[in-house]
Amino acid sequence: MKAELSTSLEIHMKLLFALVLLVVSQISIASTGPYEATIKRIQATSIGNPYNTVYLNTLVSDSPCSSTNTHDRFTLANEVQYSMVLAAYMAGKSIKIYGTGECVSDIEQINNMQLHEQ
């Protein structure tokens, strides 16, 4: 009885481990980038609007969102990202963007950004 319980527990643990690996691999597949470039243009509308976007001076062709690929743009998700993009634009510095892999109004949202000294 103990051996059967131990074997059953072992099987369940292996299945749980496999499930966790599958979920983690899907999360890493969903994100895109990095895209590193200077900023061509910033567009601002109302708070939370998906057309608050940053246009990059680089070719984006592997986004799951066709408007991101066509216009090399990403949706700014919050005010912090907008401030960072504006600072990079004013300083003429390049930024590194990682996308979420999710489309909002056919534009990929930014997952995170990095601004480095050059």
Contact map, one row per residue, 1 for C-alpha under 8 A:
1111100000000000000000000000000000000000000000000000000000000000000000000000000000000000000000000000000000000000000000
1111110000000000000000000000000000000000000000000000000000000000000000000000000000000000000000000000000000000000000000
1111111000000000000000000000000000000000000000000000000000000000000000000000000000000000000000000000000000000000000000
1111111100000000000000000000000000000000000000000000000000000000000000000000000000000000000000000000000000000000000000
1111111110000000000000000000000000000000000000000000000000000000000000000000000000000000000000000000000000000000000000
0111111111000000000000000000000000000000000000000000000000000000000000000000000000000000000000000000000000000000000000
0011111111100000000000000000000000000000000000000000000000000000000000000000000000000000000000000000000000000000000000
0001111111110000000000000000000000000000000000000000000000000000000000000000000000000000000000000000000000000000000000
0000111111111000000000000000000000000000000000000000000000000000000000000000000000000000000000000000000000000000000000
0000011111111100000000000000000000000000000000000000000000000000000000000000000000000000000000000000000000000000000000
0000001111111110000000000000000000000000000000000000000000000000000000000000000000000000000000000000000000000000000000
0000000111111111000000000000000000000000000000000000000000000000000000000000000000000000000000000000000000000000000000
0000000011111111100000000000000000000000000000000000000000000000000000000000000000000000000000000000000000000000000000
0000000001111111110000000000000000000000000000000000000000000000000000000000000000000000000000000000000000000000000000
0000000000111111111000000000000000000000000000000000000000000000000000000000000000000000000000000000000000000000000000
0000000000011111111100000000000000000000000000000000000000000000000000000000000000000000000000000000000000000000000000
0000000000001111111110000000000000000000000000000000000000000000000000000000000000000000000000000000000000000000000000
0000000000000111111111000000000000000000000000000000000000000000000000000000000000000000000000000000000000000000000000
0000000000000011111111100000000000000000000000000000000000000000000000000000000000000000000000000000000000000000000000
0000000000000001111111110000000000000000000000000000000000000000000000000000000000000000000000000000000000000000000000
0000000000000000111111111000000000000000000000000000000000000000000000000000000000000000000000000000000000000000000000
0000000000000000011111111100000000000000000000000000000000000000000000000000000000000000000000000000000000000000000000
0000000000000000001111111110000000000000000000000000000000000000000000000000000000000000000000000000000000000000000000
0000000000000000000111111111000000000000000000000000000000000000000000000000000000000000000000000000000000000000000000
0000000000000000000011111111100000000000000000000000000000000000000000000000000000000000000000000000000000000000000000
0000000000000000000001111111110000000000000000000000000000000000000000000000000000000000000000000000000000000000000000
0000000000000000000000111111111000000000000000000000000000000000000000000000000000000000000000000000000000000000000000
0000000000000000000000011111111000000000000000000000000000000000000000000000000000000000000000000000000000000000000000
0000000000000000000000001111111100000000000000000000000000000000000000000000000000000000000000000000000000000000000000
0000000000000000000000000111111100000000000000000000000000000000000000000000000000000000000000000001110000000000000000
0000000000000000000000000011111110000000000000000000000000000000000000000000000000000000000000000111100000000010000000
0000000000000000000000000000111111000000000000000000000000000110000000000000000000000000000000000111100000000000000000
0000000000000000000000000000001111100000000000000000000000000000000000000000000000000000000000001110000000000000000000
0000000000000000000000000000000111110000000000000000000000000000000000000000000000000000000000011110000000000000000000
0000000000000000000000000000000011111000000000000000000001010000000000000000000000000000000000111100000000000000000000
0000000000000000000000000000000001111100000000000000000001000000000000000000000000000000000001111000000000000000000000
0000000000000000000000000000000000111110000000000000000111000000000000000000000000000000000001110000000000000000000000
0000000000000000000000000000000000011111000000000000000111000000000000000000000000000001100111100000000000000000000000
0000000000000000000000000000000000001111110000000000011110000000000000000000000000001001100101100000000000000000000000
0000000000000000000000000000000000000111110000000000011110000000000000000000000000000000000000000000000000000000000000
0000000000000000000000000000000000000011111000000000011100000000000000000000000000000000000000000000000000000000000000
0000000000000000000000000000000000000011111100000001111000000000000000000000000000001100000000000000000000000000000000
0000000000000000000000000000000000000000111110000011110000000000000000000000000000000000000000000000000000000000000000
0000000000000000000000000000000000000000011111000011100000000000000000000000000000000000000000000000000000000000000000
0000000000000000000000000000000000000000001111101011000000000000000000000000000000000000000000000000000000000000000000
0000000000000000000000000000000000000000000111111001000000000000000000000000000000000000000000000000000000000000000000
0000000000000000000000000000000000000000000011111001000000000000000000000000000000000000000000000000000000000000000000
0000000000000000000000000000000000000000000001111101000000000000000000000000110000000000000000000000000000000000000000
0000000000000000000000000000000000000000000011111111000000000000000000000000000000000000000000000000000000000000000000
0000000000000000000000000000000000000000000000011111100000000000000000000011100000000000000000000000000110100000000000
0000000000000000000000000000000000000000001110001111100000000000000000000010000000000000000000000000000000000000000000
0000000000000000000000000000000000000000011111111111110000000000000000000011100000000000000000000000000000000000000000
0000000000000000000000000000000000000000011100000111111000000000000000001111000000000000000000000000000000000000000000
0000000000000000000000000000000000000011111000000001111100000000000000001111000000001000000000000000000000000000000000
0000000000000000000000000000000000000011110000000000111110000000000000111100000000000000000000000000000000000000000000
0000000000000000000000000000000000001111100000000000011111100000000000011000000000000000000000000000000000000000000000
0000000000000000000000000000000000001111000000000000001111100000000000010000000000000000000000000000000000000000000000
0000000000000000000000000000000000111100000000000000000111110000000000010000000000000000000000000000000000000000000000
0000000000000000000000000000000000000000000000000000000111111000000010010000000000000000000000000000000000000000000000
0000000000000000000000000000000000100000000000000000000001111110000111011000000000000000000000000000000000000000000000
0000000000000000000000000000000000000000000000000000000000111110000111010000000000000000000000000000000000000000000000
0000000000000000000000000000000100000000000000000000000000011111000010000000000000000000000000000000000000000000000000
0000000000000000000000000000000100000000000000000000000000011111110110000000000000000000000000000000100000010000000000
0000000000000000000000000000000000000000000000000000000000000111110000000000000000000000000000000000111000010000000000
0000000000000000000000000000000000000000000000000000000000000011111110000000000000000000000000000000111001110000000000
0000000000000000000000000000000000000000000000000000000000000011111111000000000000000000000000000000000001100000000000
0000000000000000000000000000000000000000000000000000000000000000111111111000000000000000000000000000000001100000000000
0000000000000000000000000000000000000000000000000000000000011010111111111100000000000000000000000000000001110000000000
0000000000000000000000000000000000000000000000000000000000111110111111111000000000000000000000000000000000000000000000
0000000000000000000000000000000000000000000000000000000000011000011111110000000000000000000000000000000000000000000000
0000000000000000000000000000000000000000000000000000001000000000001111111000000000000000000000000000000000000000000000
0000000000000000000000000000000000000000000000000000001111111000001111111100000000000000000000000000000000000000000000
0000000000000000000000000000000000000000000000000000111100010000001110111110000000000000000000000000000000110000000000
0000000000000000000000000000000000000000000000000000111000000000000100011111000000000000000000000010000000111100000000
0000000000000000000000000000000000000000000000000111110000000000000000001111100000000000000000000000000100111100000000
0000000000000000000000000000000000000000000000000101110000000000000000000111111011000000000000000000000000001100000000
0000000000000000000000000000000000000000000000010101000000000000000000000011111010000000000000000000000000001100000000
0000000000000000000000000000000000000000000000010000000000000000000000000001111111000000000000000000000000000000000000
0000000000000000000000000000000000000000000000000000000000000000000000000001111111100000000000000000000000000000000000
0000000000000000000000000000000000000000000000000000000000000000000000000000011111110000000000000000000000000000000000
0000000000000000000000000000000000000000000000000000000000000000000000000001111111111000000000000000000000000000100000
0000000000000000000000000000000000000000000000000000000000000000000000000001011111111100000000000000000000000000000000
0000000000000000000000000000000000000000000000000000000000000000000000000000001111111110000000000000000000000000000000
0000000000000000000000000000000000000000000000000000000000000000000000000000000111111111000000000000000000000000001000
0000000000000000000000000000000000000010010000000000010000000000000000000000000011111111100000100000000000000000000000
0000000000000000000000000000000000000000010000000000000000000000000000000000000001111111110000000000000000000000000000
0000000000000000000000000000000000000000000000000000000000000000000000000000000000111111111000000000000000000000000000
0000000000000000000000000000000000000110000000000000000000000000000000000000000000011111111111100000000000000000001000
0000000000000000000000000000000000000110000000000000000000000000000000000000000000001111111111000000000000000000000000
0000000000000000000000000000000000000000000000000000000000000000000000000000000000000111111110000000000000000000000000
0000000000000000000000000000000000000000000000000000000000000000000000000000000000000011111110000000000000000000000000
0000000000000000000000000000000000000110000000000000000000000000000000000000000000000001111111000000000000000000000000
0000000000000000000000000000000000000100000000000000000000000000000000000000000000000001111111100000000000000000001001
0000000000000000000000000000000000011110000000000000000000000000000000000000000000000001100111110000000000000000001100
0000000000000000000000000000000000111110000000000000000000000000000000000000000000001001000011111000000000000000111100
0000000000000000000000000000000001111000000000000000000000000000000000000000000000000000000001111100000000000000111000
0000000000000000000000000000000011110000000000000000000000000000000000000000000000000000000000111110000000000111110000
0000000000000000000000000000001111100000000000000000000000000000000000000000000000000000000000011111000000000111100000
0000000000000000000000000000001111000000000000000000000000000000000000000100000000000000000000001111110000011111000000
0000000000000000000000000000011100000000000000000000000000000000000000000000000000000000000000000111110000011110000000
0000000000000000000000000000011100000000000000000000000000000011100000000000000000000000000000000011111000011000000000
0000000000000000000000000000010000000000000000000000000000000001100000000000000000000000000000000011111100011000000000
0000000000000000000000000000000000000000000000000000000000000001100000000000000000000000000000000000111111111000000000
0000000000000000000000000000000000000000000000000100000000000000000000000010000000000000000000000000011111111000000000
0000000000000000000000000000000000000000000000000100000000000000000000000000000000000000000000000000001111100000000000
0000000000000000000000000000000000000000000000000000000000000000111100000000000000000000000000000000001111110000000000
0000000000000000000000000000000000000000000000000100000000000000111100001110000000000000000000000000001111111000000000
0000000000000000000000000000000000000000000000000000000000000011100100001110000000000000000000000011111101111100000000
0000000000000000000000000000000000000000000000000000000000000000000000000111100000000000000000000011111100111110000000
0000000000000000000000000000000000000000000000000000000000000000000000000111100000000000000000001111000000011111100000
0000000000000000000000000000001000000000000000000000000000000000000000000000000000000000000000001111000000001111100000
0000000000000000000000000000000000000000000000000000000000000000000000000000000000000000000000001110000000000111110000
0000000000000000000000000000000000000000000000000000000000000000000000000000000010000000000000111100000000000111111000
0000000000000000000000000000000000000000000000000000000000000000000000000000000000000000000000111000000000000001111100
0000000000000000000000000000000000000000000000000000000000000000000000000000000000010001000011110000000000000000111110
0000000000000000000000000000000000000000000000000000000000000000000000000000000000000000000001100000000000000000011111
0000000000000000000000000000000000000000000000000000000000000000000000000000000000000000000000000000000000000000001111
0000000000000000000000000000000000000000000000000000000000000000000000000000000000000000000010000000000000000000000111
